[in-house]
Amino acid sequence: MERIKRSWQGKLKTWAHLGKNLTTEVIVPEVLQGDHVSIEGHDFELRGGHPDLVWRTEYLWQSEDRAVVGGGLLFAGLHAWTADTPTPRERHAWAETLAEMERLAPGSWSPATVPPTPPPMLR
């Protein structure tokens, strides 16, 4: 949480080129107590948290609908955090967590970020 509080202003400067697509509000999340959360009657389990890249490899799993909510792991058509995972060990942690997600055989998934024109599968 402290990392988010320290870095969000710099990220907005980095992303300033997005113009009208730049967020106008930054919401600092609350720390989740435990590994489950209920949203609108659906239960989600916090998974991931690879020891070599904990803060970048967490995601939510909703077993009833077999849905993965990707957090920082899933991006539609790009890998946005290459600069933040510069070592082979960190990239391996990323790949291992993606493989873990794949083993769940999700029926749907929600990437954290999509381009301005989403791929057909997300329209």
C-alpha positions as CSV (number, residue, x, y, z in Angstrom):
1,M,0.0,0.0,0.0
2,E,2.8,2.4,0.8
3,R,4.3,1.8,-2.6
4,I,1.0,2.9,-4.2
5,K,0.9,6.0,-2.1
6,R,4.5,6.9,-3.0
7,S,4.2,6.2,-6.7
8,W,0.8,7.2,-8.1
9,Q,1.6,10.8,-8.8
10,G,4.7,9.9,-10.8
11,K,2.7,7.3,-12.8
12,L,0.2,10.0,-13.8
13,K,3.1,12.1,-15.1
14,T,4.4,9.1,-17.1
15,W,0.9,8.4,-18.5
16,A,0.1,12.1,-19.3
17,H,0.4,11.4,-23.0
18,L,-2.9,9.5,-22.7
19,G,-4.7,12.8,-22.8
20,K,-8.4,12.4,-22.3
21,N,-7.9,8.7,-21.5
22,L,-5.9,9.5,-18.4
23,T,-7.7,8.8,-15.2
24,T,-9.0,11.9,-13.4
25,E,-9.3,10.1,-10.1
26,V,-6.9,7.8,-8.2
27,I,-8.4,5.5,-5.7
28,V,-6.0,3.9,-3.2
29,P,-7.5,0.6,-2.3
30,E,-8.0,-0.7,1.2
31,V,-5.9,-3.7,2.3
32,L,-7.8,-6.9,2.0
33,Q,-8.2,-8.7,5.4
34,G,-7.8,-12.4,4.6
35,D,-7.9,-14.1,1.2
36,H,-11.6,-13.9,0.3
37,V,-13.9,-11.0,-0.7
38,S,-17.6,-10.9,-1.6
39,I,-18.7,-8.5,-4.3
40,E,-22.4,-8.2,-5.2
41,G,-23.1,-11.7,-3.8
42,H,-20.2,-13.3,-5.6
43,D,-17.3,-14.8,-3.6
44,F,-13.8,-14.3,-4.9
45,E,-10.6,-15.9,-3.6
46,L,-7.3,-14.0,-3.7
47,R,-4.7,-16.3,-5.4
48,G,-1.1,-16.0,-6.7
49,G,1.4,-14.1,-4.7
50,H,4.5,-15.8,-6.2
51,P,7.3,-15.4,-3.6
52,D,9.6,-13.9,-6.3
53,L,7.1,-11.2,-7.3
54,V,4.3,-11.1,-4.7
55,W,2.9,-7.7,-5.4
56,R,2.6,-8.3,-9.2
57,T,1.2,-11.8,-9.2
58,E,-2.0,-11.7,-7.2
59,Y,-5.3,-12.2,-8.9
60,L,-8.9,-13.0,-8.0
61,W,-10.6,-16.4,-8.8
62,Q,-14.4,-16.7,-8.7
63,S,-15.1,-20.4,-8.8
64,E,-18.8,-20.4,-9.3
65,D,-18.5,-18.7,-12.8
66,R,-14.9,-19.9,-13.3
67,A,-13.7,-16.3,-13.7
68,V,-10.3,-14.9,-13.3
69,V,-9.9,-11.2,-12.6
70,G,-6.3,-10.5,-13.6
71,G,-5.0,-7.7,-11.5
72,G,-1.6,-6.7,-12.9
73,L,-1.1,-10.1,-14.6
74,L,-3.5,-9.9,-17.5
75,F,-3.3,-7.4,-20.3
76,A,-5.1,-7.5,-23.6
77,G,-2.5,-7.6,-26.3
78,L,0.5,-6.3,-24.4
79,H,2.8,-6.8,-21.4
80,A,2.8,-3.5,-19.7
81,W,5.2,-4.1,-16.8
82,T,8.4,-5.4,-18.5
83,A,10.3,-2.5,-17.0
84,D,9.0,-3.5,-13.6
85,T,10.1,-7.2,-14.1
86,P,13.6,-6.7,-15.4
87,T,15.2,-10.0,-14.2
88,P,14.7,-13.5,-15.6
89,R,13.7,-14.6,-12.2
90,E,10.8,-12.0,-12.0
91,R,9.6,-12.8,-15.5
92,H,9.7,-16.5,-14.6
93,A,7.5,-15.8,-11.6
94,W,5.1,-14.0,-13.9
95,A,5.0,-17.0,-16.3
96,E,4.5,-19.5,-13.5
97,T,1.5,-17.5,-12.2
98,L,0.0,-17.3,-15.6
99,A,0.4,-21.1,-15.9
100,E,-1.4,-21.5,-12.5
101,M,-4.3,-19.4,-13.9
102,E,-4.4,-21.5,-17.0
103,R,-4.7,-24.7,-15.0
104,L,-7.9,-23.4,-13.4
105,A,-9.4,-23.6,-16.9
106,P,-11.3,-20.3,-16.5
107,G,-14.5,-19.8,-18.5
108,S,-13.9,-16.0,-18.5
109,W,-11.2,-13.6,-17.6
110,S,-11.0,-9.9,-17.1
111,P,-7.7,-8.2,-18.0
112,A,-6.5,-5.3,-15.9
113,T,-5.8,-3.1,-18.9
114,V,-7.1,-3.1,-22.5
115,P,-6.2,-0.9,-25.4
116,P,-8.5,2.0,-26.6
117,T,-9.9,-0.4,-29.2
118,P,-10.2,-3.7,-27.4
119,P,-9.6,-7.0,-29.3
120,P,-12.8,-8.7,-30.6
121,M,-12.9,-11.1,-27.7
122,L,-13.5,-8.2,-25.3
123,R,-16.1,-6.3,-27.2
